[in-house]
Amino acid sequence: MKNWLTYLISSALGILFFYMFHAQSWNLPVVLTAVKWLEPFCYFGFVVVMGLSFSAAVASFLGHRDIGSKVLLTNIVWGLVSGFVLCAVAGALFLILPKVPAETAQASTSSLVFPNRFFIVFIAALLIGFAFRPTSKVFKEAYSLSNSLSEAAFRFCKDFSRFWWIALFFFAANTASEIQSYSLANLVPSLVIAGVSVFVVLPLLFCIFTGFKVNPYRKMFRLLPPALSALFGQSFEAAFIPLYCSERNNLGIQKRVAAVTVPLSRIVSRGGSAAFATYAVCYALSSNGEALSAGTVLLVALACTCASLVACAAPGSAILAVCAVAFQLLGKNPSAVALLPLLMPLSALTDVLLAGLCSVVIGKNYNADCEICNWDTI
């Protein structure tokens, strides 16, 4: 069965399972225990796939520095531009949307938190790729070996993704347990920011970067498996494996481009986290009695954009880290940031879509896409 369909059905069943048995005392402990046991599979998956594929991609781009430099530059420009635009839009929505009463806005207490081993794997793979670069006849054999391991990693990724719907069932139930106590009024700000960001801002930016030659909504639909994984797993790491699989099998991105773009996007394309952090910081400042003008909100958006580049070292959702760094950049005392419900899962969803669309931008602009033999989505 198609991954997008199994993921969608599994998510719906997970939410239905929780609400059907939410009155039972065993329901929540079972869900939390399952989530705890599934976390190591996330570590194992992204360590294997990113470690093998990223090192091979680095070696390949070191042998073709002209393409490698363009890929790197596009990642950085896409991340910075999209991050600031999303933050500015979130700030504008803060000035427009009605404010939720402070006593009803609470922080998430049971979100998934992944220990940040990302940079250890990232640096190790970078050094291995540098050592395997094809600079002489002797090292061409080593480069061929690393490329073969990369192909094996992507095959493992495809097989791994076929069973990830099991984890998604419990992730969805866990997310449902967090939002069950909130009213619709609490959910409106988060949903509006996510809706405008995902369905208006991202497609517009994508069209500008691709010269209005590609349908962004079609590409975003093909990113449904990693999007659902990020939404209910509440972190970028939970969507690592489905994202690799979707970029390769759904979007037709070259292995080396997908292998480089996904880890780099984890660092520079955190516009979703920055945007929702902008709203949270503005909310905290206004709750402390500060009058926020459009200029002040724009300054907060710029601070959160810069903070997202530093806060990428934070495990799991980066919103709290972005908020803390942004307060320091603004010269404000760190306040107790009241996170509205769904900020963490929706920010992870936006970050993953940014990463996937960045790969498509590179693929179209530098002919780095390829023919797809078996479509995973329509």
Buried (B, 14 or more C-beta within 10 A) or exposed (E): EBBBBBBBBBBEBBBEBBBEBEEEEEBBEBBBEBBEEBBEBBBEBBBBBBBBBBBBBBBBBBBEEEBBEBBBEBBBBBBBBBBBBBBBBBBBBBEEEEEBEEEBBBBBEBBBBBEBEBEEBBEBBBEBBEEBBBEEEEBEEBBEEBBEBBEBBBEBBBEBBEEBBBBBBBBBBBBBBBBEEBEEEBBBBBBBBBEBBBEEBBBEBBBEBBEEEBEBEEBBBBBBBBBBBBBBBBBBBBBBBBBBBBBBBBBBBBBBBBBBBBBBBBBBBBBBBBBBBBBBBBBBBBBEEEEBEEEBBBBBBBBBBBBBBBBBEBBBBBBBBBBBBBBEBBEBEEBEBBBBBBBBBBBBBBBBBBBBBBBBBBBBBBEBBBEBEEEBBE
